[in-house]
Amino acid sequence: MEWNPQTLQFLSQCFLDTLSPQPEPRRRAEKNLSDAADSPNYGLAVLRLVAEPSVDEQIRQCAAVNFKNHLKTRWVPSSASPIPDAEKEQIKTLIVPLMLSATPKIQAQLSEALAVIGNHDFPKLWPALLPELRSSLETAINANDFASVNGILATVNSLFKKFRYQFKSDPILLDLKYCLDNFAAPLLATVESISVKINAAAGNAATLRQLIEAQRLCCRVFYSLNFLDLPEFFEDTADKWMNEFKNYLTVRYPVVEDSGADGLSLVDELRAAVCENISHYMEKEEELFQKYLSGFVEAVWSLLVVASASPSRERLTVTAIKFLTIVSTSVHHALFAGDDILQQITQSIVIPNVMLRDEDEELFEMNYVEFIRRDMEGSDLDTRRRIACELLKGIAGNYKEKITERVSSQIHNCLALFAENPAANWKYKDCAIYLVVSLATKKAAGASISTDLVDVESFFRSVIVPELQGQDVNAFPMLKAGALKFFTMFRVLIPKPVSMALLGDVVRFLSSDANVVHSYAASCIEKLLLVKDNGVQARYTSMDIGPILPMLMTNLFGALEKPESEENQYIMRCIMRVLQIADISPEVASPCVTGLTSVLNRVCENPKNPVFNHCLFEAVATLVRRACEKNPSLVPAFETCLLPSLQMILAKEVTEFFPYAFQLLAQLVDLNKPPVPAHYMQIFDILLRPDLWKKSANVPALVRLLQSFLQQAPNELNREGRLSHVLGIFNKLVSSPSTEEQGFYILNPVIENLGYDVLAEYMNHIWASLFTRLQNSKTPRLVRCLIIFMSLFLVKHGLQTLMDSINSVQANLFHVILGQFWIPTLKTITGYTEVKLSAVASTKLLCESPSLLDPAAEELWGKLLDSIVALLSQPEEERVEDEPEVPDFAEATGYQATFVRLHNAGKKEEDPLKEIKDPKHFSVALLANTSSQFRGRFPPIITRYLSPANQAALLQLCNSYNLSIV
């Protein structure tokens, strides 16, 4: 793309049209830009447009955003359409001076664009960048051009951030050394220069704002440069840095701070950056930092007492408390030992920060998902409430009794204030509940927690139960949520009779209009149903929830109709859990399958929440399994409900749900007795479409469904060319390490369910596929699967058929496979059915093969017996070594949705040898019987070829069944 007036006009018009409120010109402009982006020098042309002063500011800003995004997708050489190297060099030449001369909004975009380039090219492919930035920074400071100063510092900050997020390695340390050599000294000079200018600009609010922002950026650059190691330069100049940092924590800037919330926030961001720096030094460089510690503790403490009383100083408060928490857990914890200090911490820092604020109430009402994420799921470490409790925990590590006494006293005071005026002082009760929950000690294993602050049962009865028994489910919702959270957290400690008496009340709260409340109610019920006594016995059973089941399910489905809770994962998880435990009568099953199908149809329109969707499909699978297996007469009604929805998923290509749909269809096929109805056979034919098998996420679910068809409709397999299609799928799957096992999941039921007269014409093709793969890229898993497959073939179609079939590929090939693969791999087989099958087949091979019983094959015979004994006698962990997963690089490129197995839709394991109850007895009996026909031949072979351990194991097996090898 050449730079000329026509290009300028074309790009200007395109960017103008992208801002149009009319969809047609906007789409046309976006397409034109997308097409033009493939042209050489497009990025350069857009950058020149950004630099063109005659073009409207809004168009140039839009172009700057486009330029940044263009670099994000095309700068890296491995991208689909990379920017040519010559164009890259011109862009790198132009971008820094252009960024420095741009207006603030354009400068911000170009700074980000420069960082995109830097993330890939800096420093090795762009050695001129840092010297240019350093020189420009010095010039801008001398000219008092603080807008440019901040633009340069923001760029440097973006470039250096990589040192915070990468592991220490030689290449990273080399890059860090380069940055230190070129920028450490200029950074200190910049900080000192700006510090002087701040003092000189005390009355000029506009200038002071820019200077404070500059110092904040310097602090962030300092943090990046010190993150991996303490550089010698910073160690040598520590006094200067610490004096500057302490200055920013102790000095006020009234002209900025008193100008409004944004001014105070600007200064607090600088102080928060300082707190992060000194926290880092306290954690990583304590020996160097200790001489500055007491002064910083005093400065942070004084700042925190004031900030804690303010509702808007969140970031400063959190970073300041984090610093004190780090100190409290260090060898310097005695700084907090005084009774008056501990009292001030709990009263002036902890309580004000734990008390609910207007912002918390707003989040509770406006964004319940984020509120729960912070409050219940523990992602609130960077909020005032949680970090204040972390400070108490830190101090309690050394002064537990003192902290317990003071916090217990504060809890008592809060509850007393609530009692004086419950309606006005409900936040004090919430504070008391929050302190008990947040400071509880979780045990290493299980869901059990404990607390020394209160007697849990007494606190529960006096404080929590009145809230749970309140008849108005919408009154004081935050207090109700806190009570439900307490019940959930301490569920193991609450006696079953007490919990049972309140279960109906918790079910009532499912009808609350507050999303958090009905979510917490659902979570409470779900977690209660998971409680196990002694880690084994479920505390709550179907008998316990039976009486309230109709109301429970009605309220759960009702909650899914509440605004914003249509895809509430806590509700759906609770539905899933209840269905796993309750007795599912037809009266319960019918409305449940109708309700779940309705929800499924709705989410198919626009799947958004993966957790909700998984719980939804798991709930359906649970309902199908527990209702239909118990009462097969329900199957037609379930099919009437579910099949149209599952067919809609396939027809509308809701690809996210394909794996789930295939697993549910497999369940339904399993529930039908042969012959399988015609509408299922239509699905069978869809299942054989090659395009469905291209997505790796579909494969396990498709295999699961295909297994069901092969088992339920084997006679249909040999019609209309279906068997050829199935074997084609097997061939594709077995050719890749990542899907080889899935290939055998298809092949095994084919061999098991079809007669050899049908299979014979395909066997050469099957063996060719397997042995080619074995020859080209064998894996331990492939060989194990092959042994299991051959064992299944042997027990289903006979030893001689197996040997003849393999030898028809190549003369004497069976003995080669036996010696090179079967015998060495046999002892690594795992799984009860697999071990049984391979042990029985191997023993039949040992005792019924004329070629193996030939004296010339005694070594092969002895080694096979050695492997059989190892398989039957040694524990799995002794005979099987862990092996790394073999990555399949063909599958690893690009994004692939992940297959998620539905626990309740799993296939029941079929035993092909049901008539053999004890494989050890079968094997030893067959061997003893064979030895009686060849008296005296086997004992010398056993002595020669079995290890001493396996000889002893074989003797023990014989003695166990009163048999002998003669």
N, C-alpha and C positions, 0 to 999 in steps of 0.2 A: 504494500500500500504506500504510494508516494505521497509526500506531504506537499499539498498545493491547495489553492483556494477551493477547488471542488471537494477535496477530502475534508477540509475544514467545514464547509457548508453541509456536507453529507452527515458527518459525525455530530455536528451541532444540532441538526434537525432530528436526528435519531435520539440523542439524549434528551432533547426537549420533549419529544413524543413519548418517551418512557415515563414522563411525569404526567401524562394526560389522564384525566379521569375516565375517558372513553376507552373501553377495552380494545376496540379494533385498531386504532393507531398505535396503542401501547404494545399490542402483540406483534404488529408489523415491525415496529422499531426494534423490539427485542429480537425478532428473527433476523432482521438485517444486521444487527450488531453481532449476533451469534455467528452468522455466515462470514462476516468481515473478520471476525477474530481468528479465522484460519489463515488469513493472508499474512505474508511476511511483513514485518514492521508495523503491524497493527498496534501493538503496545506502545511503540515509539510515537506513532501518530496521536494516540489518545493522550500521552504525556505532553506532547507539544500543544494539544488543544487546552490542556489544563494550564499550561504556561501562557496562553494567549490572552493578554489583558483586554482585548476588544470584545471577548465573548462574555455573555452574562454570567455572573457569579454562580447562579443556581445550576446552569448547564455545566460549568467547570467542576463544581462540586460533585455532580452526578458522574461526570467523566472520571474524576479521581477515585470514586468508589469502584467504578467499572475497571479501572486500571489495576487497582489493588486486587480485585477478584480474578482478573485475567492472570496476574502473576501467580496467585495461589494455585491455579489449576495447570499452569504451563511452564513455570520456571524450572522445575526439576526435569532433568533430561529424560527420565523414564516415563514422564507423563505422555498422554495420548498424542498431543500435538505440541511438542516443546518449542519454546521460542529459540530462534537461531542464535548462535554464539555472538555473531557480529551485532545483532540487535541488542543483545544483553549488554554488551560493552558500552554501546551508546546510551542505553538507559542508565547504567551505573554512573556514567560521566555526568548526566544531566540531573539526576534526581536529588542530590544533596543541595546544590545551590537553589534549585527550584523549591524544595521543601522549606528552606530558610526564608525565602522571599514571599511565600504564600500566606494567604489569610488563615486565621486559626482553624476553621473547619476543614479547609483543604489541606493545611499542614498536618492535621491529625491523620487524615487518610494516607497522605504520602509517607508519613512516619511509619504507619503500619505496613505500607507497601515495601518500604526500605527494610523493615524487619523481616518481611517474607523473603526478600533476596538474601539478607544476612543469615537467616537460619540455614540456608543451603551453601552460600558462597563464602561467608565470613568465618575465619580470617583468610584461609588459604587461597581462595579464588578471588579475593577482593582486598589485597594488602593495603591498597591506598585509602580504604574507607576510614579506618580509625584515625590515622594522621590527619585526614581532611576534617573529620568531625572535631578533633582536638583543636586544630587551628581555627576552625569556624567558631568553636565555643569561646576561645580566648578573645577573638575579635568581637563577638557579640557582647561579652561581659564588659570589655573596655568601652564599647559604644553604648552601654546601658540598654541594649536591645534584648529585653528579658523575654519577649515572646519567642525569639529565635533561640535563646538560651534554653528555654523549656522544651522547645521542639527538638533540639539536639540531645538534651538529657533524656527525653522520653524515648528517643531512638536508641541511645546507648543502653538505657534500661531494658528495652525489648531485646537487644542483641545479647546482653549479658544474662538474661533470665535463664538461658539454657544451662548455666552452671548450677542452678537450683534443682533441676529435674533429671540430671543424668548421673549414672554411677561413675565413681572415680575410676579413670583409666588413663593410660599414658597419652593417648591423643587428646583427651579432654584437658588433662593437666598442661599439655603443651599449648593448647589454645588459651588456657587461663593465664599461663606465664606471659604469652604475647600481650594479652589485654592488660595485665598488671604492668608490664614494662612500658606500655604506651599510655596508660590512663590512670594508674594509681596516684602518681604525684599530681597530675592535672586535676584529679578529683578533689584532693585535699586543698589545692590552691583555689579551686572553684568554691568549695565550702567556706573557706576563710574569707575570700573576697565577698561572697554574698552575705556572710555574717556581718561584715563591716557595712555593707550597703543597707542591710536591714536596720541596723542601729541608726543609720543616717536618714532612713525613710520613715521614721517612727510615725509621722503624722500624715503620710500619703497612703491612703487606703489602697488605691489601685496598684501602685508600685509594690506595696508591701504584700499584696495577694500574690503577685507574680513571683516575688522573691521567696515567699514561704513555700509555694509550689515547687520552686527550683530546689530548695533544701530537701523537700520530701523526696524528690526524684534522686537527689544525691544519696539520701539514706537508702533507697531501694537498690541503687547501684552498689553501694557499700555492702549491703546484705548479699548480693549475688557474688561479689568478688571474695567474700569471706566464707561462703557457704561450705565449700569442700575442704578447705584448710585455712589455717591462720597464716596469711602471707607475711613474710619478714617485714615488708614496708609498713604494714598496719600495726605489727607488734612494736616497731621502733617509734611509730608516731601515735601510739595509743593514747597518751596524755592529751594530745590536741583533739583527737576524735571524741574522747569521753567528755572533755570540757564543753565541746560544742553540743553534744547530745544532752548533757545535763542542763545546759543553758535553755534548750528548747522545752524541757520539761518544767522549768521553774519560772520562765519569763512569760508575762502576759502581753498580748498585743491588742489593747482595748479598741483601737480604731478599726480592727478587723473583727475581733471576737464579738464586740458589742453591736456590730452592724446588722446582725440577723443570723438565722440558723445556718445559712450557707457559709458565712464567715467563720463561725465557731467550728463548723465541720471541717473547713480547710485547715485550720490550725490543729484540730484534733487528729487529722490524718497525718500531719507531720509528727505529732507526738506518738501516735500509734506506730509509725514507722521506726521511731527511736526505740520504743518498747520492744519491737520485734528484734532490733539489732542487739539490744542489751540482753534480751532473753537468749538469743543465739550465743552470745559470748558467755553467758552464765552456764549454758548447757555444755558448750564445746571447749571453752577456754577459761574455765573457772579459776585456775591458778593466776592467770594474768589479770582477771577481772576482779579478784577479791579485794584489792586495795581501793576499788571504786564502789564496792558493793553497798556499804552502809549509806553513802550519799545518795545513790540511786534509789534504794529502798525508801528512804525518807521522802525523796522527790515524788516517786510514783505513788506512795501512800497518800501524801497530801493532795495530789491530783485526783486520786481515786475517790477519796471521801467526798470531794466536791462533785465529781462526774457521776457518782452513784446516785446522787440526789436528782440528777437531770434525766428526763425521759429520752433525750435524743442523742446521747453520746455513747452509742452502742459499741462502735469499733474501738474507741479509746478504752472504754471500760474493760472490754474483753481482753485486749492485749496487755493492759496493765495488770489485770488479775492473773493472767497467764504468767507474767514475770514473777509476781509474788508467789505463785504456786510452785514454780521451778525453784525459787529460793527456799521455800518451806520444806521441800523434799531433799535439799542438799545438806552438806555438813554445817551450813550456816543457819540451820533451823532455829537456833537459840534466839535469833532476832525476833521470833514470834512467841517466845516462851512466857513473857510477862502476862499476868492475869488481866491487867488493864488493856493490853494490846489485843488479847484474845476476845475480850468483851467488846472492844471497839470493832474488831473484824466482824463478829457475828451481828452486832447491832447496826453499825454504820456502813458496812460493805455488803455483807451477805443478805440480810433481810431486805434492804432497799432494792437489791438486784433480783431477788427471787420473787418479790411481789409482782403480780400481774400489772402490765402497762396497757395503755390504750392500743398500742401496736399489736400486742398479743391478742387482745379481744377482736381487733379488726382481722387479723390472720385467721382466728378461730371461725369467724363468720364468713369471710370472703374466700379463703383458700384452705379448706379443711385437709386436703392431701398434704400440703406443706406443713401445716400445724402438726399433723400426726407424725409425719416424717421426723420432725424435730422432737416432738414430745414423747412419743411412744417408741420410736425406732432408734433413738439415740444419736441422731445426726445433728444434734443441737449443741455440739461442743463449742461452737463459736457464738453462742448466745449468752447473754448475761446470766440467765437462770442456771444453766448447766455449769458454766465456768466458775460461778460463785460457789457452787457445791463442790467442784473439783478442788478449789482452794481449801475448803474445810477438810476434805479427804486428805489433801497433802499435809496439812498441819496435824491432822489426827494420826498420821503415821508415826509421829513422835510424842504427841500429847493427846492420846485418845480419850482419857478420862476427863480431862479439862474441856475438850471440845464437846464430848457427849453431854456433860453437865450443862454447858452454856446453850447448846442447841436445844436440848430438852426443855430448858427454861424458856427459850424463845418460842418453841412450839406451844408450851403451856400459855404463854402470854397471848399468842395469836388466837388460840381457842377461847381464851377469856374475853378478848375484844369482840370476837364473833358472837359470843353468848350475850354480850351487852345489847347488841343490835344486829341480829342475823341478816336482815335485809340490806342494811347499809355496809356492814363489815364482812361480807361473804368472802372478800379477797384474802382476809387474814386466815380464814379456814383453809382456803385453797393453798396458801403459803405453807401452812402447817403440814398438809397432806403431801405437798411437793417435796418438802424437806425430808420427810420420812421415807418417801419412795426413792428420791435421788441419792440419799446417803446410805441406803440399804446395801449390805454386802452380799454380792452374788457368790455362790459356791462354785467351785471349779467345774463340777459336772452337774448336769440336770438343770431343772428350772427353779431349784430351791434358793431362797434368799433369806437373810436374817438382818435384824437391826437391834442395836442396844439403846436406841433413842426412846422407844416406847414398848410396852407389852402389846404385841401384835393383836392378840384376841381381844384384849380390853379396848384398845384403840379402834379396832374394827367395829365392835359392838356400839361404842359410845359416839364415834365420829362418822364412820362410814355408813353403817346400817341406816341411820335416820335419813341420809341422802338417798339411799337406794329404795327406801320405803315411801319416799315422797310421792304422792299420787299424781302430781302434775309433772309429766315427763319433759315439759318444755321450760320449767322454772329453773333459773340459775344454771344454765346448761354447762358452764365451765366447771362449776362445782360438782355437778353430776358426772362429768367426764373424769374429773380427778378421783372421785369415789370409785368409779368403774375401773380406772387404771390401778388404783390401790388393790382392789379385789383381784384383778388379773395378776398383778405382780406378786402378791402374797397368797396366791391360790393354794399352794401346797401346804401352807401353815394353817389355813382356815379349815376347821373340822368339817367333815362331810355333812353332818346334820344341819350345821349352820348354813353351809353353802346351798344345800337342797332347799332350805326354807326361803332362800332369797332368789332362787333360780327363776321363779315366775316373775319376780320384780325386774330382773335383768331382761327377760323376754319383753316386758312392757316397754323398756327403753328402746327397743328396736323401732318403736313407732314414734320416737322423738323427731321433731322437725330439724334438729341440729345434726348436721352430718357427722360431726365428731362424736356426738353422743351415741347415735345408733351404730357407728363404726366401732366404738369402744365396747358397746354391749355385745356386738357380734364377736369381736375379738376375745372378750371375756368368756363367752360360752365356748368358743372354739378351743381356747387354751385349757379351760376346765376339763373338757372331754379328752384332753391329752395327758392329764395327770395320772401318774402310775405310782402305786404304793410299793415300796421296796424295789423300785425300778422295774417291776415286772407286771404286777397286777393292776389293770385299769381300775381307777377309783370309781368312775362313773360309767354305767352300763346302759344298755337299751331299756332295762327295767326302770332306770331312774328318769330317763327323758320321755318314756312312753306317755305318761299322763299329760304332759304339756306339749307333745309333738305337734298336734294340729295347730295350736296357737303359735308355736314356735315357727313352723314353716309358713303360716299365713303372714306373720310379722316380718319374716326374712324376705319373702317375695314382695311384701308391701314396701319394705325399705328400698328395694331396687326401683320403685316407682317415684321415690322422692327426688326433687330437683338436685342435680349434681351427683347423685348417687346411682345413676343408671348403670354405671360400670364400677361399682364400689367393690374393690377386691377383698375387703374384710368381710363384707356380707357374703360374697360368693364362696370364700374360703370356709366360712361357717356352714353354709348350706352343704358344701362338699363333706365336711367333717361329720355333720349330723347324719347325713345319708350313709356314711361309712359305719356308723355305730347303731343307729335306730333299727327297730324291726319295721321293715317296709311292707305294710299291708297294701292291698289294691286300693283302699280308700285314700292312702297317703300317696301311693305311686302315681295315680292318675293326675291329680292336680300338679304334682311335682314335675312330671315329664312335660305336661302342657306349659307350665311356667318356664322351665328351662329352655324348651323349644322356642318359646316367644322371645326370650332374651337372646338366644342364639341367632334368630332371624334378624334381630335388631343390630347386634354387633357385626353381623356380616356386611352390613351397609358401609361400615367404616371402622375396621378393627383399630383400636387405639392402645389398649392397656394389656400388655402380654401376660401379666400376672393374673388379672381378672379372667382373661380368655382361657388360660390353662386351667384355672380352678373351675371354670364353667364346663369345659370338656371333661375334666376329671369327675365332676359331679354327675354329668350325664353317664359316663362310663360306670360309675359306682351304682347309680340307680339301675342301669341295665343289668349289671352283674347281680346285685342283691335282690332285685325284684323279680327279674325274669328267670333266673336260675332256680329260684325258690318256687316260682309259680309260672310255668311255661305258657299258661293260658293268656298271660299278659303280652306275649310277644307280638301278636297282630296289632294290638292297640299302640304299642311302642313303635312298631314299624310305620304305622299310619302317621304318627307324630313326627318321627325323626327322619325317615327316608326322604321326604320332600326337601327338608332343610339341608341334608347332606348332599343331595343331588344338586341343589341350588349352589352350594359351595363349589362344586365341580363345574357347573354350567357357567357361573359368573366368574370363574377363575379367581376365587378368593384364596390366593396361593399360600397365604400365611396359615390357613386352616387345613390345607391339604393333608398334612401328616395326621392331624387329629381326626379328620373325616375318615381316612382310610382305616385308622385303628378302630373307630366306632363301627364302621361297616363290617370289619372283621368280627367284632363281637356279635353283631346281628347274624352274620353268616353262620357262626358257630352255633347259634341257638336254633337254627333250622335243621330238621332232620332231612336226609336225602329222600327224594330228589329236591335240590335247591330250586326255589321258585324262579320263573322266567325273568322277572325284573332284576333279580340278582345276577343272572347270567349276562344281562346287558352291561352291568357294572364290570363283570369279569372281562368282557371284551374291551371296555374302556381301559381297564387295568393293564392290558397288553400293549397300549400305545407307547412307542419308544420315547416320545417327548416328555412323558411323565417321569421317566427314570433318569432324566438328565440332571435334575436337581438333587444334590446329595441329601438334603433334608427330607425328601420324600421317600428315599430308598428303604429305610427300616420299616416304615409304616406300610409301604406297598408290599414288601416281603411278608409282613405280618398278615395282610389281607390275602395275598396269593397263597400263603400256607393254608389259610382257612378254606379257600376254594379247592385246593388240591386234596384236602382231607375230606371235605363234605361233598365234592362233586368230581371224583376221579374219573367217572365214566364220561363226563362231558369234556374231559381234557383231550381225549383222542378224536374229537370232532372239529371240523372246520379249521383244521391246521393249528389249533391252539397249542398243542404240545411243542411244535416247532418254535412258536413264539416264546413259550416259557423257557425252552432250552436256550434260545437266543439271549434272553434276559440273563439266565444263569451264566452264559459265556461272557457277557459284558461285565457282570459283577465280579466273577472270579478272576478276571484279568487284572484287577486293580487291588493293591494291598489294603486299601481303605475299605473295600467292600467285599473282599474275598469270602469272609465268613457269612455275609448275607447271601452270597451265591449258593453256599451249601445249605442254607436254610430253605432254599427253593428246591435244590436237587434231592435232598434227603426225602421229603414227602413224595416226590415223583417216584423214586425208587421203592418207597414203602407201600404206596397205594396202587401202583400199576403192575400188571403181570409182565413177566419177562418177554412174553410173546409180543407185547406192544413195544417194549423198550429195546428189543434186540437191534433193530435197524438204526437206533440212535447211539448205541454204546460206543462205537468207534469214535464218533464225534465227541462224546463226553470225555472219553479217556484222552483223546488228542488235546483237548482244551486243558485238562488237568496236568498232563505230563509236560506240555509245552510251557505252561506257567511254572511248573516245578523245575524245569531245566533252566529257564531264563531268569527267574527272580523268586526263588523259594523263600518263604518266611516260616518261622516256627509255627505260627498259627495256621498257615496253609497246610503244613504237613500234618498237624493234629487233626484238622478238619478232614483231610484226605483219609487218615486212618479210621476215623469214626464213620465216614461214608462207606469205605470198603467193608468195615465190620457190619454195618447195616445191610449192605448188599449181600454179604455172606450169609447172615442169619435169615434173610428174606428169600433169597434165590438160590442158595446153596454154594458150597465151597467150589465145586467143580465148575459151576457156571461162572463164578468170579474169576477163577484162574484161566479158563478158556477165553473169556472175554478180554482179559488183559493181554494174554499171550497172542491173541489175534492181531494186536497192534504191532507186536514184535516178538519173535521167538524167545521164550524163557524170560520175558520181561517181568513176570510176576515175582520170580525169585530175586531179581535185581531190586525191585521195589521193596520186597520183604527185608532183604539184608541192609539196604542203604537207608531206608526211611521208616518202615514199620517197626522193626525191632528197636532201633535207637530212640524212637520217639514215643513208644507205647507208654513208658512210665511217666510221661509228662501230661497224660490225659487227665482232665479234671471234670468234676460234676458227677453226681451219683449215677444218673442214667447213662452218661457217656462212658464212665469207668466200667459199669456193668456190661454194657454192650460190647466194648472193645475187649474186655477180659474174656467174656464168653466166646466171642468170635475168634480171638487168638488161641484159646484153648481148643476149640473145634479144629482150627487150622493145625495145631500141634498134634492132635490125636487122630485126625481123619484124613490128612493129606498123605497119600502114598509116597509122593516124592520127598516129603520131609521125614517120613518114617524109614526111608532108605538109609542104610548105614553110611552111605557116602555123604549124607547131609547132616551128620550128627552135630557138627559145630553150629550150623544154623538152628537146629532143633534146640540145642543147649542154650544158646543165646536168647532165643525166643522165650523159653521157659524162665530164664533169669529175669527178663523184662516183665513177664506175667506176674511172677512172684513179687517183684518190686511194686508193681501197680496195685496188687491186692493187699500187701502187708505194710507198706511204708505210709506214714501220714503225708498228706498232700504237701504241707510246707517243707518237708524234707526232700521230696523228689522233684519239686517244681521250682525253677528259678524265675525271679521276676525278669521280664524282658521289656526293653523300651518299645513304645509304640512306633511303628514304621510310618513316617509321614508320606502321604501321597501327594507329590508336588503338583500333579495335574489337577487335583481337587482344591489345592490351597490358594489358587489365584482368584481374586475378586471376592465380593461379599456373598456368603451363602447363609440362608436362614438355618437355624439349628433345629435338628429333630429333638423333640421332647417326648419321652415315653409316657403314656398314660398308665399309671400303676394299676388301675382297675380294669384296663382293657388288655392286659397281658395274656399271652397264650398259655394255657395249661400244658405242662410238659407231658407228652405221651410216652409211655414205656413200651417199646416194641417187643419186649421180652417179659410180659406180665406173668407168664407161666413159671418163670424162674425167680424164686423169691430171694435166694441167697447165692450170689455169683461166686463167692469163695467155695461154698459147698459144691456147687455145680462143677467148678473147674477142678477141684481136688478129686472129686468122684470120677470124673471123666478120665483124668490122668491115671488114677489108680486102676481103673478098669482097663485102660489101654496097656498099662505096664504088665497086667496079668497075662496079656496076650504075647508080650515080648519079654518074658522073665529074664532078669539078669542084665538086660541091655541098658536100662536107664540110669541105675545108681552110679556107674562109672562116669557117664556123661554129666550127671548132676555134679559130681565131685570136681570134674574138670572145668566146667563152664559156668557154674553158678558161684557168685561171691560167697564167702563164708557167712555173711549176714543173711543172704537170701537162702542159703542151705538150711540155716537154723530156722528161718521163717517158714520155709516149706515143711520142715519136720513138725513145727508147732501147728501149722494148718492141718497136716495129716492127723496129728494126735487129737486135735479139736473135734474132728469128725470120725475118729476111730477108723481111719483108713491108712493104707500103707502103699508105698511104691516098691515093687519087688523086682 
